[in-house]
Amino acid sequence: MAAPPIRQQCWNHESREAVCRCPGCGRSYCRECVTEHGARLLCAACLRKARAADSPQRRARRVPGVILLGAGLLLSWFLLLAIAGGVSEFSSRMEQAAWQNR
C-alpha cells in the first residue's frame, strides 16, 4: 500500500496547507503569508529585507560607482586618442625621413 503524501503546513498557520517555500528563509507558507517581489514569492520578513536592500540610501551609494565608471571610460578615451595621435605623428615623421633619404 502506498504511503499518503506528506502535507506541509504553513509556518504561521498550522491549520493551513503550505503552497510555497520562501527562497529567502526556506520556510513553507500558505497563500496569505507570501507576496510576490521581483518574480519571487517571499514571506513578510524576507520582503522587508528585500525592500530595505532596495532603499533610496542604498541606491544613492551606487551613484559614485557610476560616476567613477564614467570618469574611467572618459580617461580611457583620451588615452586612446593620445596614443593614436602619437602613432600618427610617428608614422608621418618616418614617411618624411624616407622621402628625404631618396
N, C-alpha and C positions, 0 to 999 in steps of 0.2 A: 504494500500500500504506500502511495506517495505521501511525503510529508506535506502538511499545509504550508502555503507560502508565508514567509515571515513578513509581518507588517511593522513598519517603523512608525513611531509616534512622534508628534510634534514636540520639540524641546520645551515650548511654552505651554502647550495644551495637551495633557496626557490623553484626553478622550478623542483627540482628532488624529487622523492619519496624516503622516508627512507626505508631501508631494515633491519636495526637492531638498537638496543638500546645499547649504551655503558654501560657496567656494572660498570664502574668507576664513571662516572658523571651522567648517567641516561638520556642523550640526544639521540635523534634519528639522524641517519646519513645514507647517501647513500653509495653505494659500494665503491666509490672512496675515501671516508673520513675515512674508518676504515682499520685496519691492524690486522692480527692475531698475537697474542702474548700469549704464554702459554695456548694454546687451547681456547683462548677467543678473541673476536673481540673488539679492543679498538680504540678510537679516538686518534688523534695525541697528544693532551695534556696528556691524561692518559697514552699513550705509553711512552712519555718522563718521566713521574713519575715512571712508572714500570721499565724502563731501569736504571733510577737513583738509584732505590732501589736495583738493581742487580749489581751495580758498583763494581769494584775491591776493593775500600776502604771499602765498606760495608762487602764484603766477608773477607777482612783482619781482621775485627773486630770479626769475628766468630772463628778465629784460636785460640785465648786464651781460648775460651769456650771449644774447642775440647781438648786442652792441659789439662785444668782443669778436664775435664771428664776422660781422660786417667789416670791422676795422682790419681784421686779418685778411679778409678777401681783398679789400682795397689796397693794403700793403703789398700783397702778392701781385696784384695787377700792376702797380707801379714798378715793382721789382722786375716783372716780366718785360715791361716797356723799356726799362733801363738796359736790361741785357740785350733786348732786340736792337736798341739804338747803338749799343757798343759793337755788336756783331756787324751791323750795317756800316758803321764808321770804319771798322777794321777791314771789311771787305773792300770798301771804296779806296782806302789807302793802299791796300795791296794791289788793286787794279791800277791806280795811278803810278805806283812804283814799277809795275810791269810795263806800262806804256813808256815810262822814262828810260828804261833799260833797253829799249829797242833801237 
